């Protein structure tokens, strides 16, 4: 699997927020073997406090995917992306332009516009989007080489609210990497996303807020691997009525 | 002059952005700056002259999802 030419083996992208401690975060990263972690930028106080976190994360050797979380306009997102590129030293950016403060739903109109600007500025954009096919097409036209549709609202842990739409995305964009971003709550959600043909899963809260973040991070990776293997093995189609699996030919007449 | 740093009113003596950051104690290498909503790169900080009322944002790495 490649994202913008970078080979990825582990299909779990992990967020770094809300862990009980920086140590637990580092342990979870190492335990599950994720290769990509998301980070953010926030206001610095004089004297500096963010360096420790950043140094600790760099030491894991993970590829860094900075986000534009909290941005509500094109300009905010574009400026934040440029700031992140300088601090984190990567052209990758998880582009979020939030349109609604309750659902944290992306403002897809501003998202497409911001993606166009950032691609022009040399960024490799990971757009956090909805499962809308038309928006997906516009993002690809803007120069994105992959899409990150939501499963459910950020941090909700509801799983996949609209699996049919994700299946349609897979069918409509057969060669585009699709990463389900947001809403995953349990390993079964991650597994199902992969069974639908998604290429990877990005999650944060489901691991960070689990009673055992290390155990949950590992469970997510196992679920993702199982879902991927299941999709590759071409599952049977569901049927409305029962069909006996034991052969009826040669069945004894005993009644 | 008075400027705003991360929305807080602050008095600075320095006129150049790079000098003002030093004066205010932003010495970490892992910071990024924006002035009045526009990104200012590390290299540009020595070229930027502050004006009263400018809005400066100073950001640093943080956990994120």
Interface residues (C-beta under 8 A of the other chain):
Chain A: X15 X16 X17 X18 X19 X25 X38 X39 X40 X41 X42 X43 X44 X46 X47 X48 X49 X50 X51 X53 X54 X57 X66 X67 X69 X75 X76 X79 X80 X82 X83 X84 X86 X87 X88 X154 X155 X204 X205
Chain B: X6 X24 X25 X26 X27 X28 X30 X31 X32 X33 X34 X37 X38 X39 X41 X42 X57 X58 X59 X60 X61 X62 X63 X64 X65
